[in-house]
Amino acid sequence: MIKAMPQPKITDPNVQPPLADLPVRELAYRLGEEAVRAADFCDDCQSISAGFFTAKEPTPELIARAQDLDRLSQQLRAIATALHGLAGQAASDWVVAAAKITEGIGLAEVADRIDGGGRNSPDHIAAPAGDMEMF
């Protein structure tokens, strides 16, 4: 059984002020929340894809893709659990440069939730809003 770790005292990750230095425990918590969001999205996709099984005969490939999506959701939840555990265990004086952490993140809204908009600092390369990469 997984024991819930206490949340660090932070504000809503959707309205974080920009930070020059981000405590590791807060970073870990925010990353965990992003993993939970991604896992929830996978679960929603699984629900939608279940309709394909009722609409037509599922092929082995379709079943394998659905199983892959379920595994991805489980992996993301495991990562979230580990990050939330780290958030509860990290020393309060451990900090990282907030803007540097999110430099490679391609979705601006995710970067903003993680670093509180620190990516908008003058020494940071701005992340794009994100494009659909399928087409």
KOLKOL-806180 format. One record per atom (N, C-alpha, C, CB): x, y, z; atom name; residue in one letter. Coordinates in pm, whole numbers, plus 50000, padded with zeros to 5 digits. Glycine has a CB too. Layout:
xx|yy|zz|name|resn
X|Y|Z|CA|a
...
***
This chain:
xx|yy|zz|name|resn
50084|49882|50000|N|m
50000|50000|50000|CA|m
50089|50125|50000|C|m
49904|50000|50122|CB|m
50054|50218|49917|N|i
50131|50342|49906|CA|i
50080|50441|50010|C|i
50121|50403|49763|CB|i
50172|50493|50087|N|k
50136|50589|50190|CA|k
50140|50730|50131|C|k
50230|50577|50313|CB|k
50036|50805|50151|N|a
50032|50944|50102|CA|a
50133|51028|50179|C|a
49888|51004|50115|CB|a
50211|51104|50105|N|m
50309|51192|50166|CA|m
50245|51328|50190|C|m
50437|51204|50078|CB|m
50281|51395|50298|N|p
50225|51528|50321|CA|p
50271|51624|50213|C|p
50266|51581|50460|CB|p
50181|51709|50170|N|q
50215|51809|50070|CA|q
50293|51922|50134|C|q
50088|51862|50001|CB|q
50395|51972|50062|N|p
50461|52092|50113|CA|p
50363|52208|50106|C|p
50591|52123|50034|CB|p
50380|52305|50190|N|k
50291|52420|50188|CA|k
50330|52511|50073|C|k
50297|52497|50324|CB|k
50251|52503|49965|N|i
50273|52587|49848|CA|i
50140|52641|49803|C|i
50343|52507|49733|CB|i
50145|52738|49717|N|t
50022|52794|49663|CA|t
49980|52715|49540|C|t
50039|52943|49628|CB|t
49867|52747|49485|N|d
49815|52680|49366|CA|d
49918|52688|49253|C|d
49680|52743|49322|CB|d
49959|52573|49194|N|p
50061|52577|49090|CA|p
50016|52651|48964|C|p
50100|52437|49053|CB|p
49887|52678|48950|N|n
49840|52752|48833|CA|n
49861|52902|48847|C|n
49694|52723|48809|CB|n
49889|52950|48967|N|v
49906|53094|48988|CA|v
50032|53124|49069|C|v
49783|53153|49058|CB|v
50138|53055|49038|N|q
50263|53076|49109|CA|q
50330|53205|49061|C|q
50356|52957|49090|CB|q
50387|53283|49155|N|p
50467|53398|49111|CA|p
50599|53347|49055|C|p
50491|53498|49229|CB|p
50661|53420|48962|N|p
50791|53378|48912|CA|p
50893|53373|49026|C|p
50839|53473|48801|CB|p
50977|53273|49023|N|l
51079|53256|49125|CA|l
51216|53249|49061|C|l
51051|53131|49209|CB|l
51315|53315|49121|N|a
51452|53300|49074|CA|a
51504|53164|49116|C|a
51542|53414|49128|CB|a
51481|53129|49242|N|d
51520|52999|49294|CA|d
51395|52925|49338|C|d
51620|53013|49411|CB|d
51388|52799|49300|N|l
51272|52717|49331|CA|l
51316|52607|49427|C|l
51208|52657|49201|CB|l
51253|52598|49544|N|p
51289|52490|49636|CA|p
51266|52354|49569|C|p
51206|52501|49766|CB|p
51357|52262|49589|N|v
51347|52130|49528|CA|v
51218|52061|49570|C|v
51467|52043|49567|CB|v
51178|52078|49695|N|r
51054|52012|49738|CA|r
50934|52067|49662|C|r
51034|52029|49889|CB|r
50933|52196|49633|N|e
50823|52254|49557|CA|e
50829|52210|49411|C|e
50824|52407|49566|CB|e
50950|52207|49355|N|l
50967|52158|49218|CA|l
50919|52015|49205|C|l
51115|52168|49175|CB|l
50958|51930|49299|N|a
50917|51790|49294|CA|a
50764|51779|49302|C|a
50983|51711|49408|CB|a
50705|51859|49390|N|y
50559|51855|49402|CA|y
50492|51899|49271|C|y
50512|51946|49519|CB|y
50540|52007|49212|N|r
50482|52057|49087|CA|r
50499|51955|48975|C|r
50545|52192|49048|CB|r
50616|51892|48967|N|l
50637|51790|48865|CA|l
50545|51671|48888|C|l
50784|51743|48864|CB|l
50524|51635|49013|N|g
50430|51528|49045|CA|g
50290|51561|49000|C|g
50432|51500|49192|CB|g
50249|51686|49021|N|e
50116|51728|48978|CA|e
50103|51723|48825|C|e
50086|51869|49029|CB|e
50210|51759|48755|N|e
50207|51749|48609|CA|e
50194|51603|48565|C|e
50335|51812|48548|CB|e
50262|51514|48634|N|a
50250|51371|48601|CA|a
50108|51322|48626|C|a
50351|51288|48685|CB|a
50045|51369|48733|N|v
49906|51332|48761|CA|v
49814|51385|48650|C|v
49861|51388|48899|CB|v
49836|51510|48606|N|r
49756|51566|48497|CA|r
49770|51480|48371|C|r
49799|51712|48467|CB|r
49893|51440|48341|N|a
49917|51359|48222|CA|a
49851|51221|48236|C|a
50070|51342|48197|CB|a
49859|51162|48353|N|a
49795|51033|48376|CA|a
49643|51045|48364|C|a
49833|50977|48514|CB|a
49586|51152|48416|N|d
49442|51175|48403|CA|d
49403|51187|48255|C|d
49399|51301|48480|CB|d
49488|51256|48178|N|f
49462|51269|48035|CA|f
49467|51131|47968|C|f
49566|51365|47970|CB|f
49563|51048|48006|N|c
49569|50912|47951|CA|c
49443|50835|47984|C|c
49693|50838|48004|CB|c
49396|50850|48107|N|d
49273|50782|48147|CA|d
49155|50828|48063|C|d
49245|50806|48295|CB|d
49147|50958|48036|N|d
49041|51010|47950|CA|d
49051|50950|47810|C|d
49047|51164|47943|CB|d
49172|50942|47759|N|c
49193|50883|47626|CA|c
49153|50736|47625|C|c
49340|50898|47582|CB|c
49181|50666|47735|N|q
49140|50526|47745|CA|q
48988|50515|47740|C|q
49193|50464|47874|CB|q
48919|50604|47807|N|s
48773|50601|47807|CA|s
48719|50623|47666|C|s
48717|50707|47902|CB|s
48780|50718|47596|N|i
48738|50745|47459|CA|i
48766|50625|47369|C|i
48809|50870|47404|CB|i
48885|50566|47386|N|s
48922|50454|47300|CA|s
48837|50331|47327|C|s
49068|50420|47317|CB|s
48778|50322|47447|N|a
48691|50208|47477|CA|a
48572|50205|47380|C|a
48642|50215|47623|CB|a
48532|50323|47334|N|g
48424|50330|47236|CA|g
48458|50263|47105|C|g
48386|50473|47211|CB|g
48587|50262|47071|N|f
48630|50195|46948|CA|f
48607|50045|46957|C|f
48777|50224|46920|CB|f
48623|49991|47077|N|f
48604|49847|47094|CA|f
48459|49807|47076|C|f
48654|49803|47230|CB|f
48367|49894|47116|N|t
48226|49862|47100|CA|t
48179|49891|46958|C|t
48142|49940|47200|CB|t
48246|49982|46890|N|a
48205|50020|46754|CA|a
48249|49917|46650|C|a
48262|50156|46719|CB|a
48361|49851|46674|N|k
48408|49752|46577|CA|k
48488|49646|46649|C|k
48493|49819|46467|CB|k
48517|49540|46578|N|e
48596|49430|46634|CA|e
48738|49478|46661|C|e
48596|49308|46538|CB|e
48783|49469|46785|N|p
48919|49516|46814|CA|p
49024|49425|46750|C|p
48941|49524|46966|CB|p
49122|49487|46690|N|t
49234|49413|46632|CA|t
49341|49395|46739|C|t
49292|49488|46506|CB|t
49430|49300|46722|N|p
49540|49284|46818|CA|p
49622|49413|46833|C|p
49632|49169|46776|CB|p
49640|49486|46724|N|e
49716|49611|46731|CA|e
49641|49715|46814|C|e
49741|49667|46589|CB|e
49511|49726|46797|N|l
49432|49822|46875|CA|l
49434|49784|47023|C|l
49286|49826|46822|CB|l
49425|49657|47053|N|i
49431|49612|47192|CA|i
49568|49644|47250|C|i
49403|49460|47202|CB|i
49675|49621|47174|N|a
49810|49651|47222|CA|a
49827|49799|47250|C|a
49914|49604|47119|CB|a
49773|49885|47163|N|r
49784|50031|47186|CA|r
49707|50072|47311|C|r
49731|50109|47063|CB|r
49591|50013|47333|N|a
49513|50043|47454|CA|a
49590|49998|47579|C|a
49374|49975|47448|CB|a
49655|49884|47570|N|q
49735|49836|47683|CA|q
49855|49928|47706|C|q
49782|49692|47659|CB|q
49915|49978|47598|N|d
50026|50073|47610|CA|d
49981|50201|47680|C|d
50084|50107|47472|CB|d
49862|50249|47645|N|l
49809|50370|47707|CA|l
49784|50347|47857|C|l
49678|50413|47636|CB|l
49733|50230|47891|N|d
49712|50198|48032|CA|d
49845|50191|48106|C|d
49637|50063|48046|CB|d
49946|50132|48045|N|r
50079|50125|48107|CA|r
50137|50264|48126|C|r
50175|50038|48022|CB|r
50121|50350|48027|N|l
50170|50487|48037|CA|l
50103|50559|48155|C|l
50143|50564|47906|CB|l
49975|50543|48169|N|s
49902|50604|48280|CA|s
49957|50554|48414|C|s
49751|50574|48270|CB|s
49980|50425|48423|N|q
50035|50368|48547|CA|q
50176|50419|48575|C|q
50035|50215|48540|CB|q
50258|50430|48470|N|q
50394|50481|48487|CA|q
50391|50626|48536|C|q
50471|50471|48355|CB|q
50304|50708|48477|N|l
50295|50848|48518|CA|l
50252|50860|48663|C|l
50197|50923|48428|CB|l
50159|50777|48706|N|r
50114|50780|48846|CA|r
50227|50734|48940|C|r
49990|50690|48864|CB|r
50307|50639|48896|N|a
50422|50595|48976|CA|a
50525|50708|48988|C|a
50488|50470|48913|CB|a
50550|50778|48879|N|i
50642|50892|48881|CA|i
50587|51000|48974|C|i
50664|50948|48738|CB|i
50457|51027|48964|N|a
50395|51128|49051|CA|a
50411|51091|49198|C|a
50245|51144|49018|CB|a
50391|50964|49230|N|t
50406|50918|49368|CA|t
50549|50939|49416|C|t
50368|50769|49380|CB|t
50646|50904|49331|N|a
50787|50923|49369|CA|a
50820|51071|49388|C|a
50880|50861|49261|CB|a
50772|51156|49297|N|l
50800|51299|49309|CA|l
50734|51360|49431|C|l
50755|51371|49183|CB|l
50611|51319|49461|N|h
50545|51369|49581|CA|h
50620|51321|49706|C|h
50398|51322|49585|CB|h
50674|51198|49700|N|g
50756|51150|49811|CA|g
50881|51233|49827|C|g
50793|51004|49789|CB|g
50946|51267|49715|N|l
51064|51354|49719|CA|l
51028|51491|49776|C|l
51124|51369|49579|CB|l
50913|51543|49737|N|a
50869|51674|49787|CA|a
50857|51673|49939|C|a
50734|51714|49723|CB|a
50814|51561|49993|N|g
50800|51552|50139|CA|g
50932|51527|50211|C|g
50704|51443|50173|CB|g
51034|51483|50139|N|q
51160|51446|50202|CA|q
51274|51544|50176|C|q
51201|51311|50155|CB|q
51264|51626|50072|N|a
51373|51717|50037|CA|a
51394|51821|50145|C|a
51345|51785|49902|CB|a
51519|51855|50166|N|a
51551|51959|50264|CA|a
51497|52093|50215|C|a
51704|51966|50288|CB|a
51448|52172|50307|N|s
51386|52299|50269|CA|s
51485|52399|50211|C|s
51318|52361|50388|CB|s
51614|52380|50234|N|d
51712|52475|50181|CA|d
51769|52433|50045|C|d
51825|52492|50279|CB|d
51724|52321|49988|N|w
51768|52280|49856|CA|w
51691|52362|49753|C|w
51746|52127|49833|CB|w
51762|52433|49666|N|v
51697|52514|49563|CA|v
51764|52491|49428|C|v
51701|52664|49600|CB|v
51690|52521|49322|N|v
51741|52514|49185|CA|v
51700|52643|49114|C|v
51688|52388|49110|CB|v
51771|52677|49008|N|a
51735|52794|48927|CA|a
51608|52760|48850|C|a
51851|52835|48829|CB|a
51499|52825|48885|N|a
51367|52791|48831|CA|a
51362|52799|48678|C|a
51263|52884|48889|CB|a
51411|52905|48621|N|a
51402|52923|48476|CA|a
51484|52820|48401|C|a
51448|53063|48437|CB|a
51594|52776|48456|N|k
51679|52677|48390|CA|k
51613|52540|48385|C|k
51814|52667|48461|CB|k
51531|52509|48484|N|i
51465|52379|48490|CA|i
51369|52361|48373|C|i
51389|52365|48623|CB|i
51304|52467|48330|N|t
51199|52454|48228|CA|t
51242|52497|48088|C|t
51080|52535|48270|CB|t
51370|52521|48067|N|e
51416|52567|47935|CA|e
51374|52476|47821|C|e
51564|52579|47935|CB|e
51376|52348|47838|N|g
51346|52256|47729|CA|g
51200|52216|47719|C|g
51427|52136|47743|CB|g
51115|52269|47804|N|i
50974|52231|47801|CA|i
50904|52305|47688|C|i
50905|52261|47937|CB|i
50842|52230|47598|N|g
50780|52287|47480|CA|g
50642|52347|47500|C|g
50771|52185|47376|CB|g
50577|52316|47609|N|l
50444|52372|47635|CA|l
50454|52482|47740|C|l
50346|52261|47683|CB|l
50423|52604|47699|N|a
50438|52721|47788|CA|a
50354|52707|47914|C|a
50398|52848|47715|CB|a
50232|52654|47903|N|e
50146|52644|48021|CA|e
50206|52547|48124|C|e
50005|52597|47982|CB|e
50270|52441|48078|N|v
50334|52348|48170|CA|v
50455|52414|48236|C|v
50377|52218|48097|CB|v
50537|52480|48154|N|a
50655|52550|48208|CA|a
50613|52653|48312|C|a
50733|52618|48094|CB|a
50508|52727|48284|N|d
50459|52829|48378|CA|d
50411|52767|48509|C|d
50347|52910|48316|CB|d
50343|52652|48502|N|r
50297|52587|48625|CA|r
50415|52537|48707|C|r
50202|52471|48592|CB|r
50521|52495|48639|N|i
50636|52442|48712|CA|i
50721|52553|48771|C|i
50720|52355|48620|CB|i
50755|52654|48689|N|d
50848|52757|48739|CA|d
50782|52889|48774|C|d
50954|52782|48637|CB|d
50649|52894|48770|N|g
50579|53016|48807|CA|g
50600|53129|48709|C|g
50623|53060|48943|CB|g
50634|53096|48585|N|g
50657|53199|48483|CA|g
50800|53246|48479|C|g
50566|53317|48508|CB|g
50890|53179|48553|N|g
51030|53216|48555|CA|g
51095|53206|48419|C|g
51104|53130|48652|CB|g
51034|53128|48330|N|r
51087|53115|48194|CA|r
51079|53247|48118|C|r
51012|53006|48117|CB|r
51001|53341|48171|N|n
50987|53471|48106|CA|n
51095|53569|48150|C|n
50850|53529|48136|CB|n
51189|53522|48233|N|s
51297|53610|48275|CA|s
51388|53640|48156|C|s
51378|53546|48391|CB|s
51462|53751|48159|N|p
51542|53792|48043|CA|p
51646|53689|48000|C|p
51612|53921|48075|CB|p
51699|53608|48092|N|d
51803|53513|48055|CA|d
51749|53376|48015|C|d
51899|53497|48168|CB|d
51620|53365|47996|N|h
51558|53238|47962|CA|h
51505|53239|47820|C|h
51446|53205|48060|CB|h
51521|53128|47750|N|i
51467|53113|47615|CA|i
51321|53077|47629|C|i
51546|53004|47531|CB|i
51234|53157|47572|N|a
51090|53136|47587|CA|a
51044|53007|47522|C|a
51013|53254|47529|CB|a
50952|52937|47590|N|a
50893|52815|47535|CA|a
50774|52853|47449|C|a
50852|52716|47647|CB|a
50751|52781|47339|N|p
50633|52809|47257|CA|p
50507|52760|47327|C|p
50646|52742|47118|CB|p
50393|52806|47280|N|a
50267|52766|47341|CA|a
50241|52619|47318|C|a
50151|52848|47286|CB|a
50296|52561|47214|N|g
50277|52417|47185|CA|g
50193|52399|47062|C|g
50213|52345|47303|CB|g
50238|52310|46976|N|d
50166|52279|46854|CA|d
50136|52130|46852|C|d
50247|52321|46730|CB|d
50034|52094|46781|N|m
50004|51952|46763|CA|m
50112|51892|46674|C|m
49861|51930|46702|CB|m
50181|51792|46723|N|e
50295|51738|46652|CA|e
50259|51620|46563|C|e
50400|51697|46748|CB|e
50130|51588|46552|N|m
50088|51474|46470|CA|m
50081|51508|46322|C|m
49953|51423|46517|CB|m
50064|51635|46290|N|f
50042|51672|46150|CA|f
50155|51757|46098|C|f
49912|51747|46135|CB|f
***
